[in-house]
Amino acid sequence: MSPSGAEEPDYRFTLANERTFLAWIRTALAFAAGGVAVIGFISDARGASALAATLLGLSVLIAGGAYRRWLLSDRAIRKGEPLPPALLPRLLAVGVVVVGILSALVFVLDRA
């Protein structure tokens, strides 16, 4: 038992939680790279600033949410409690829809 009173869990659960966290961080980095690419390559297109800001904002939200999810899951695993509800997949799904719509608008507005 650890000093905090929580049991030391099977290391496989801890490592799986860490792998999930790292996958979310990779996703956040991909959104950040997309935002930087928009700034670098199509910054003169109408609506590009909104698209870049959305991508960068989602990157920050996903990275912050990933850390929070990792922390809450780690605590639950160590205490033998149920895992907390997962909100990140919903955020990601909505974010991808918004980015898709904004991308289409930037494309259409740039052609007009």
Residue pairs with C-beta under 8 A, 6 or more apart in sequence:
1 7
1 8
2 8
2 78
4 78
6 75
6 78
6 79
7 78
7 79
7 80
8 78
9 77
9 78
13 77
14 74
14 77
17 70
17 73
17 74
17 77
18 70
20 69
20 70
20 73
21 66
21 67
21 69
21 70
24 62
24 63
24 65
24 66
24 69
24 88
25 63
25 66
27 62
27 92
28 58
28 59
28 60
28 62
28 63
28 66
29 59
31 55
31 56
31 58
31 59
31 62
31 95
32 55
32 56
32 59
34 55
34 99
35 51
35 52
35 53
35 54
35 55
35 56
35 59
36 52
36 56
38 48
38 51
38 52
38 55
39 48
39 52
42 48
42 106
42 110
43 49
43 52
45 106
45 109
45 110
46 106
46 109
46 110
47 102
47 105
47 106
47 109
47 110
48 106
50 102
51 99
51 102
51 103
51 106
54 95
54 98
54 99
54 102
55 99
58 91
58 92
58 95
58 99
61 91
61 95
62 88
62 91
62 92
62 95
65 87
65 88
65 91
66 88
69 84
69 86
69 87
69 88
72 83
72 84
73 83
73 84
75 81
76 82
76 83
76 84
77 83
